[in-house]
Structures are given as structure tokens and as C-alpha cells.
Amino acid sequence: MRQFLAASLSSLNENKLLGLLAEIELRQYLASLGYGTRVSPGGWITRSTRSAVQYNFVCFPQPVVPDVDYGGTTDLIEPSAGMHAVSAEFHRAGIQAFACSATVGHDDDTTSIQWYAKQLGGPTVGGWALFPDCIQGFTARTRTLGLRTYTTDTTRIPAMAVPEEFAKEHIRIVFQRRFFRELSDVDGVFFGTRVAYPLEVKAKARAADPGGIGDYFGLDVGPFVKLAFYAANRGTLSSIFVVKEVSGPARTLVNWWYATFESIAKSASWVPMAGGRSMSGGASSVVRIPLTAFSTLDATALAAL
């Protein structure tokens, strides 16, 4: 699995690695507060390109765990009750939602993996269908896209995170080789009392703008646009930006913060600024969100969501 990730990931810069670690630690933190079962695995949200009508779907692939038999379609992993509930919120917002599970034809052969999808969230639940054949509305490539391979060092990805990251990367490549698309990762979805909240999770040090908005956290423009998309389609779908605030060279935990998109939209600076290296390795443009838009993420806050 690490070999596949090393070939598929164009880079694993410090920002991307710290973001991945923050996702893991957030799940552990939520579990310690008794909310571990209220957050979904990660996945992808995708939009069609080169088509007259825009289509969107979100998919959540089940992690592929080593030394587990994924032999045939009778062994596909059924989605949890929580995944059904989360998918219903996407469905109400006009976004198709799919749970995905894999079969593995041969050990240690990633080309033998096939993905199956089950659409959730509607009034009825269908059966498993081969993915991505079951996806409608996307423009197919006239020939299968050949992808570049890389030699990225993945040794710093924690072993516990590899199965989920592998599943996300594998299903991404399977889809993008067949269809024209834009996609963005979903770090998870927190299922609140009445609203589902797609999560954007980052580890960040606090920045200061003493002559302007004061202390703030930055969010790259790409993720900001994604959170705005959720808000525009919302229904009972909102979104949350979660920040693990760190300090010093050791990046010691200071606090867990969160801000809903409504709070972000009201408070963010209208003037973006140049940031550091983005998750993809290129230069980023950052939306500045003042600390006053955030609240501490604790059991009291989670109970109120």
C-alpha cells in the first residue's frame, strides 16, 4: 500500500502531512469526548466538467485493510447507520452520495482491485453496482488517462492511516482515469443533532495582523470555495472548519477550534493574501479568518451542533 501511495502522491509536503495527522488526532479527540461514532471516514466530493449540466456526487470508500479477505461481491462491507444518515443530508442538498467497498482479486496487486458503490440517502437503497460505471452525467474520456508515477517518501504516514489513504487514492485514480472531473477531499462528516457538517481539518499556528483583523487562521482559497459550495446547496447540510492550533518548533497542541461556514463568511477578510505551499505543493492564496470567528471545540460545542 505504501508503494502505491508513493507512486500516486505527487508530494507529501509538511502541510499535507500535518493535515493528515490532524485528521487522525481529531478522530481520537472526538472519541475521547464520546463522539467517535458521529464522524464518517474521509472521501471525495466531485463535480462534472465538459458537460452542459453540472453533476455532483460524494463518495466514501471503505478502508482496505491488509491481511483481510476482500474476495468477492458477497463480502462487500455494508454501510453503517451513520453513513446512511450522513448520505441523506447530502441527498437533501442535491448531492448524490455513495458508499464504496472493494474486492481484491490477487494479494499485493492493486490492479486487481475493483470498487463497488451503493447509492444512499434517497427514499430507497439500491444494490451494489460496479464503480465508476454506475456514475451518470460525467463526460467520459475518449481513452483511458495515463497517470504520472512518483517516488514520494510515505514513511511518515502513520500505519493506522495507510488503509484509509490508500482507499481514497485508489478510488480517485480509478475515477479520474475514466472521466473529466474536478474533485476535492472530504476530511470526514460530523453528524450533529439536526445537521450534517462536512469537515475541513487543518493544523495551524496562529498568525497576527495587529493593524487589521487581529489574530487569525488562514484557509486556502480552494477549500474555502468548497465550503461555500456546501453552503449554497445546504438544506440541512452545513460545514465546519476545524483547526488544531499548534505552537513552537515542536508544534505543541494549544487548542482545538472550530468555525461554521456561516461564521467564516461573516468574519473573513475580503482581501486574500499569499500563503505558503499548499497541500498540493504549489503556492497558495489564503483567506484570513479572525480568531473571533472560532469557538473551542469541546463536548459542550459538539452537543449543540
The 8 nearest C-alpha neighbors of each residue, nearest first, counted from 0:
[[1, 3, 2, 165, 4, 161, 162, 107],
 [0, 2, 4, 3, 5, 153, 161, 154],
 [1, 3, 5, 0, 4, 6, 153, 150],
 [2, 4, 0, 6, 1, 5, 7, 165],
 [5, 3, 1, 7, 6, 2, 8, 0],
 [4, 6, 151, 2, 150, 3, 7, 8],
 [5, 7, 149, 148, 3, 4, 150, 8],
 [8, 6, 4, 5, 148, 3, 149, 9],
 [9, 7, 10, 4, 5, 6, 151, 149],
 [10, 8, 149, 7, 151, 11, 279, 6],
 [11, 9, 8, 12, 151, 280, 279, 149],
 [12, 10, 15, 16, 13, 151, 8, 9],
 [11, 13, 15, 14, 10, 16, 280, 278],
 [12, 14, 16, 15, 17, 11, 278, 18],
 [15, 13, 17, 16, 12, 278, 18, 277],
 [14, 16, 278, 18, 12, 17, 13, 11],
 [15, 17, 19, 13, 18, 14, 11, 12],
 [18, 16, 20, 14, 19, 15, 13, 21],
 [19, 17, 201, 21, 15, 16, 20, 202],
 [18, 20, 16, 22, 21, 17, 15, 23],
 [19, 21, 17, 23, 22, 18, 24, 16],
 [20, 22, 18, 24, 19, 23, 202, 25],
 [23, 21, 25, 19, 20, 24, 200, 18],
 [24, 22, 20, 26, 21, 25, 27, 19],
 [23, 25, 27, 21, 26, 22, 28, 20],
 [26, 24, 28, 22, 27, 23, 21, 29],
 [25, 27, 29, 23, 28, 24, 30, 35],
 [26, 28, 24, 30, 25, 29, 31, 23],
 [27, 29, 25, 31, 30, 26, 24, 32],
 [30, 28, 34, 35, 26, 32, 31, 27],
 [35, 29, 31, 33, 27, 34, 32, 28],
 [30, 32, 28, 29, 33, 27, 34, 35],
 [33, 31, 29, 30, 34, 298, 28, 35],
 [34, 32, 30, 31, 35, 29, 36, 298],
 [35, 33, 29, 30, 37, 36, 32, 31],
 [30, 34, 36, 29, 37, 33, 38, 26],
 [37, 35, 34, 38, 30, 39, 81, 33],
 [36, 38, 34, 190, 35, 189, 39, 81],
 [37, 39, 189, 188, 36, 35, 190, 187],
 [40, 38, 187, 188, 41, 189, 37, 82],
 [41, 39, 187, 42, 59, 38, 186, 188],
 [40, 42, 187, 186, 185, 59, 39, 43],
 [41, 43, 59, 185, 58, 184, 167, 60],
 [44, 42, 184, 185, 58, 57, 183, 45],
 [43, 45, 57, 183, 182, 56, 184, 185],
 [46, 44, 182, 56, 55, 181, 57, 43],
 [47, 45, 55, 181, 54, 180, 182, 48],
 [46, 48, 180, 54, 137, 53, 55, 181],
 [47, 49, 180, 50, 179, 46, 181, 138],
 [50, 48, 138, 51, 47, 179, 137, 180],
 [49, 51, 48, 52, 138, 53, 47, 137],
 [50, 52, 53, 49, 48, 47, 136, 54],
 [53, 51, 50, 54, 136, 47, 48, 49],
 [54, 52, 47, 50, 46, 51, 55, 48],
 [55, 53, 47, 46, 136, 52, 56, 137],
 [56, 54, 46, 45, 94, 95, 47, 53],
 [55, 57, 95, 94, 45, 96, 44, 58],
 [56, 58, 44, 96, 43, 45, 95, 97],
 [57, 59, 97, 43, 42, 96, 98, 60],
 [58, 60, 42, 98, 99, 41, 97, 61],
 [61, 59, 99, 100, 98, 166, 62, 42],
 [60, 62, 100, 99, 63, 59, 166, 163],
 [63, 61, 163, 162, 166, 64, 60, 165],
 [64, 62, 162, 166, 61, 65, 163, 165],
 [63, 65, 162, 67, 62, 66, 163, 161],
 [66, 64, 67, 63, 162, 0, 68, 106],
 [65, 67, 64, 68, 106, 69, 63, 107],
 [68, 66, 65, 64, 69, 63, 70, 103],
 [67, 69, 70, 66, 103, 74, 102, 65],
 [70, 68, 102, 103, 71, 67, 74, 101],
 [69, 71, 68, 102, 103, 104, 74, 72],
 [72, 70, 73, 74, 102, 69, 75, 103],
 [71, 73, 74, 75, 102, 70, 115, 127],
 [72, 74, 71, 75, 70, 76, 69, 102],
 [75, 73, 72, 71, 76, 69, 70, 102],
 [76, 74, 72, 100, 73, 77, 101, 71],
 [77, 75, 100, 74, 78, 61, 101, 99],
 [76, 78, 75, 79, 100, 98, 74, 117],
 [79, 77, 82, 98, 76, 80, 83, 81],
 [78, 80, 82, 81, 77, 83, 84, 76],
 [81, 79, 83, 82, 84, 78, 85, 77],
 [80, 82, 84, 79, 83, 85, 37, 39],
 [83, 81, 85, 79, 84, 80, 78, 86],
 [82, 84, 80, 86, 81, 85, 120, 119],
 [83, 85, 81, 87, 82, 86, 80, 88],
 [86, 84, 82, 88, 87, 83, 81, 195],
 [87, 85, 120, 89, 83, 88, 96, 84],
 [120, 86, 88, 90, 84, 85, 89, 91],
 [87, 89, 91, 86, 90, 85, 236, 235],
 [90, 88, 92, 94, 86, 91, 87, 96],
 [89, 91, 87, 93, 94, 92, 88, 120],
 [92, 90, 88, 93, 89, 234, 87, 235],
 [91, 93, 89, 232, 234, 233, 90, 94],
 [92, 94, 90, 91, 89, 95, 232, 55],
 [95, 93, 89, 90, 56, 55, 92, 96],
 [94, 96, 56, 90, 57, 55, 93, 89],
 [97, 95, 57, 86, 56, 119, 118, 58],
 [98, 96, 118, 58, 117, 119, 116, 99],
 [97, 99, 59, 117, 116, 58, 60, 78],
 [100, 98, 116, 60, 115, 59, 61, 97],
 [99, 101, 61, 115, 75, 114, 60, 76],
 [102, 100, 114, 113, 115, 112, 103, 75],
 [101, 103, 69, 113, 70, 112, 71, 104],
 [104, 102, 112, 69, 70, 111, 105, 101],
 [103, 105, 111, 112, 70, 102, 106, 108],
 [106, 104, 108, 103, 111, 107, 112, 109],
 [105, 107, 108, 104, 103, 109, 111, 66],
 [106, 108, 109, 105, 0, 111, 103, 110],
 [109, 107, 110, 106, 105, 111, 112, 104],
 [108, 110, 111, 112, 107, 3, 103, 105],
 [111, 109, 108, 112, 113, 104, 105, 103],
 [110, 112, 104, 109, 108, 103, 105, 113],
 [113, 111, 103, 109, 110, 102, 104, 101],
 [114, 112, 102, 101, 111, 103, 115, 130],
 [113, 115, 101, 130, 100, 129, 99, 102],
 [114, 116, 129, 130, 128, 100, 99, 127],
 [117, 115, 99, 128, 127, 98, 130, 97],
 [116, 118, 127, 97, 98, 126, 119, 99],
 [119, 117, 97, 96, 116, 124, 125, 98],
 [120, 118, 86, 96, 97, 124, 121, 83],
 [87, 119, 121, 86, 90, 83, 96, 122],
 [120, 122, 123, 119, 90, 87, 124, 118],
 [121, 123, 120, 124, 119, 87, 90, 125],
 [124, 122, 121, 125, 120, 119, 118, 126],
 [125, 123, 119, 118, 121, 126, 122, 120],
 [126, 124, 123, 117, 118, 127, 119, 128],
 [125, 127, 117, 128, 124, 118, 116, 115],
 [126, 128, 117, 116, 115, 125, 129, 118],
 [129, 127, 115, 116, 133, 130, 126, 117],
 [128, 130, 115, 132, 133, 131, 114, 116],
 [131, 129, 115, 132, 114, 133, 116, 128],
 [130, 132, 133, 134, 174, 129, 173, 114],
 [133, 131, 130, 134, 129, 128, 135, 177],
 [132, 134, 131, 130, 128, 129, 135, 116],
 [135, 133, 131, 132, 136, 130, 137, 56],
 [134, 136, 137, 133, 132, 54, 138, 131],
 [135, 137, 54, 138, 134, 47, 50, 53],
 [138, 136, 47, 135, 139, 178, 179, 50],
 [139, 137, 178, 179, 49, 50, 140, 136],
 [140, 138, 178, 177, 137, 141, 179, 142],
 [139, 141, 142, 178, 177, 143, 179, 138],
 [142, 140, 139, 143, 177, 144, 178, 138],
 [141, 143, 140, 144, 177, 139, 176, 145],
 [142, 144, 176, 177, 140, 145, 141, 178],
 [145, 143, 176, 146, 142, 177, 140, 175],
 [144, 146, 143, 147, 176, 142, 148, 175],
 [147, 145, 144, 148, 176, 172, 7, 143],
 [148, 146, 149, 145, 7, 6, 9, 8],
 [147, 149, 6, 7, 146, 150, 9, 8],
 [148, 150, 6, 151, 9, 7, 5, 147],
 [149, 151, 5, 6, 152, 148, 9, 8],
 [150, 152, 5, 149, 10, 153, 8, 6],
 [151, 153, 154, 5, 150, 11, 155, 10],
 [154, 152, 155, 156, 5, 151, 1, 4],
 [153, 155, 156, 152, 157, 1, 158, 5],
 [154, 156, 153, 157, 152, 16, 158, 11],
 [155, 157, 154, 153, 158, 160, 161, 16],
 [158, 156, 160, 159, 155, 161, 154, 20],
 [157, 159, 161, 160, 156, 162, 155, 154],
 [158, 160, 157, 161, 162, 163, 156, 23],
 [161, 159, 158, 157, 163, 162, 164, 156],
 [160, 162, 164, 158, 163, 159, 165, 157],
 [163, 161, 62, 63, 165, 64, 164, 160],
 [162, 164, 62, 166, 165, 161, 160, 167],
 [165, 163, 161, 167, 166, 162, 168, 160],
 [164, 166, 162, 168, 163, 167, 161, 169],
 [167, 165, 163, 169, 62, 164, 168, 63],
 [168, 166, 164, 165, 170, 169, 171, 42],
 [167, 169, 171, 165, 166, 170, 164, 172],
 [170, 168, 166, 172, 171, 167, 165, 173],
 [169, 171, 173, 172, 167, 168, 166, 174],
 [172, 170, 168, 174, 169, 173, 167, 175],
 [171, 173, 175, 169, 174, 170, 176, 168],
 [172, 174, 170, 171, 176, 175, 169, 177],
 [175, 173, 171, 172, 176, 177, 131, 170],
 [174, 176, 172, 178, 177, 173, 171, 179],
 [175, 177, 144, 143, 174, 173, 172, 178],
 [176, 178, 175, 174, 140, 143, 139, 144],
 [179, 177, 139, 175, 140, 138, 176, 180],
 [180, 178, 138, 48, 139, 140, 175, 47],
 [179, 181, 47, 48, 46, 178, 182, 45],
 [182, 180, 46, 45, 47, 48, 183, 179],
 [183, 181, 45, 44, 46, 180, 43, 184],
 [182, 184, 44, 43, 45, 185, 181, 225],
 [183, 185, 43, 42, 44, 186, 182, 41],
 [184, 186, 42, 43, 187, 41, 44, 183],
 [185, 187, 41, 198, 199, 184, 200, 42],
 [188, 186, 41, 39, 40, 185, 198, 197],
 [187, 189, 197, 39, 196, 38, 198, 190],
 [190, 188, 38, 196, 37, 195, 191, 197],
 [191, 189, 195, 37, 196, 38, 188, 85],
 [192, 190, 304, 194, 193, 195, 189, 196],
 [191, 193, 194, 304, 190, 303, 302, 195],
 [192, 194, 191, 195, 235, 304, 190, 236],
 [193, 195, 191, 235, 236, 192, 196, 190],
 [196, 194, 190, 236, 191, 189, 85, 237],
 [195, 197, 238, 237, 189, 188, 239, 198],
 [198, 196, 188, 238, 187, 189, 239, 195],
 [199, 197, 239, 187, 188, 186, 238, 240],
 [198, 200, 240, 186, 241, 239, 201, 197],
 [201, 199, 241, 242, 240, 198, 22, 186],
 [202, 200, 18, 242, 21, 203, 243, 241],
 [201, 203, 243, 242, 18, 21, 244, 17],
 [204, 202, 244, 245, 201, 243, 205, 242],
 [203, 205, 245, 244, 246, 206, 202, 216],
 [204, 206, 216, 215, 203, 214, 207, 244],
 [207, 205, 215, 214, 216, 204, 208, 217],
 [206, 208, 214, 213, 209, 215, 205, 212],
 [207, 209, 213, 211, 210, 212, 214, 206],
 [210, 208, 213, 211, 207, 212, 214, 206],
 [211, 209, 208, 213, 212, 207, 214, 215],
 [210, 212, 208, 209, 213, 207, 214, 268],
 [211, 213, 208, 289, 214, 209, 210, 215],
 [214, 212, 208, 209, 207, 211, 215, 289],
 [215, 213, 207, 206, 290, 289, 208, 205],
 [214, 216, 289, 290, 288, 206, 205, 207],
 [217, 215, 288, 205, 287, 206, 289, 218],
 [216, 218, 287, 286, 285, 288, 215, 219],
 [217, 219, 286, 285, 220, 287, 223, 216],
 [220, 218, 285, 221, 284, 222, 286, 283],
 [219, 221, 223, 285, 222, 284, 286, 224],
 [222, 220, 224, 223, 219, 225, 218, 183],
 [221, 223, 225, 224, 220, 219, 226, 218],
 [222, 224, 220, 226, 225, 221, 227, 219],
 [225, 223, 227, 221, 222, 226, 220, 228],
 [224, 226, 222, 228, 227, 223, 221, 229],
 [227, 225, 229, 223, 228, 224, 222, 238],
 [226, 228, 224, 230, 225, 229, 231, 223],
 [229, 227, 225, 231, 226, 230, 224, 232],
 [230, 228, 226, 232, 227, 231, 233, 237],
 [229, 231, 233, 227, 228, 232, 237, 226],
 [230, 232, 228, 229, 233, 227, 234, 226],
 [233, 231, 92, 229, 230, 234, 228, 93],
 [232, 234, 236, 230, 92, 229, 235, 231],
 [235, 233, 92, 236, 91, 232, 88, 237],
 [234, 236, 194, 233, 88, 237, 195, 91],
 [237, 235, 233, 195, 234, 88, 194, 196],
 [236, 238, 196, 233, 230, 195, 229, 235],
 [239, 237, 196, 197, 260, 259, 198, 226],
 [238, 240, 259, 198, 258, 196, 260, 241],
 [239, 241, 199, 258, 257, 198, 200, 259],
 [242, 240, 257, 200, 256, 199, 239, 201],
 [243, 241, 256, 201, 202, 244, 255, 200],
 [242, 244, 202, 255, 254, 203, 201, 245],
 [245, 243, 203, 253, 254, 204, 242, 202],
 [246, 244, 252, 250, 204, 251, 253, 203],
 [245, 247, 250, 251, 204, 253, 252, 244],
 [246, 248, 250, 249, 251, 245, 204, 252],
 [247, 249, 250, 246, 251, 245, 204, 252],
 [248, 250, 247, 251, 246, 245, 252, 204],
 [251, 249, 246, 245, 247, 248, 252, 204],
 [250, 252, 245, 246, 249, 253, 247, 248],
 [251, 253, 245, 254, 244, 250, 246, 243],
 [252, 254, 245, 244, 251, 246, 255, 243],
 [255, 253, 244, 252, 243, 256, 295, 245],
 [254, 256, 243, 296, 242, 295, 244, 257],
 [257, 255, 295, 242, 296, 294, 241, 293],
 [258, 256, 241, 293, 294, 240, 296, 242],
 [259, 257, 293, 240, 239, 262, 292, 260],
 [260, 258, 239, 262, 261, 238, 240, 263],
 [259, 261, 263, 262, 238, 264, 239, 258],
 [262, 260, 264, 259, 263, 265, 230, 258],
 [261, 263, 265, 259, 260, 264, 292, 258],
 [262, 264, 260, 266, 261, 267, 265, 292],
 [265, 263, 261, 262, 266, 267, 260, 227],
 [266, 264, 262, 263, 267, 261, 292, 260],
 [265, 267, 263, 264, 262, 292, 288, 268],
 [268, 266, 288, 263, 287, 264, 265, 269],
 [267, 269, 270, 287, 288, 266, 286, 271],
 [268, 270, 267, 271, 286, 287, 266, 264],
 [269, 271, 268, 272, 286, 287, 267, 285],
 [272, 270, 286, 285, 284, 269, 287, 268],
 [271, 273, 285, 284, 274, 270, 286, 287],
 [272, 274, 284, 285, 283, 275, 271, 282],
 [275, 273, 283, 284, 285, 272, 282, 276],
 [274, 276, 282, 283, 277, 273, 284, 281],
 [277, 275, 282, 281, 280, 283, 274, 278],
 [276, 278, 280, 283, 279, 281, 282, 275],
 [277, 279, 15, 280, 14, 276, 12, 281],
 [280, 278, 277, 281, 10, 9, 15, 276],
 [279, 281, 277, 276, 278, 12, 10, 282],
 [282, 280, 276, 277, 279, 283, 278, 275],
 [281, 283, 276, 277, 275, 274, 280, 284],
 [284, 282, 274, 277, 276, 275, 273, 219],
 [283, 285, 273, 274, 219, 272, 220, 271],
 [286, 284, 219, 272, 218, 271, 274, 217],
 [285, 287, 271, 218, 217, 219, 220, 288],
 [288, 286, 217, 268, 267, 216, 285, 215],
 [287, 289, 267, 215, 216, 217, 268, 263],
 [290, 288, 215, 291, 292, 214, 212, 216],
 [289, 291, 215, 292, 293, 214, 288, 216],
 [290, 292, 289, 293, 294, 266, 215, 288],
 [293, 291, 290, 262, 289, 258, 266, 263],
 [294, 292, 258, 257, 291, 290, 256, 295],
 [295, 293, 256, 257, 296, 258, 292, 291],
 [294, 296, 256, 255, 297, 257, 293, 254],
 [295, 297, 256, 255, 257, 300, 294, 301],
 [296, 298, 300, 299, 295, 301, 32, 255],
 [299, 297, 301, 300, 32, 302, 296, 33],
 [298, 300, 302, 297, 301, 303, 296, 304],
 [301, 299, 303, 297, 302, 298, 296, 304],
 [300, 302, 298, 304, 303, 299, 297, 296],
 [303, 301, 299, 300, 304, 298, 192, 191],
 [302, 304, 300, 301, 299, 192, 191, 298],
 [303, 191, 301, 302, 192, 300, 194, 193]]
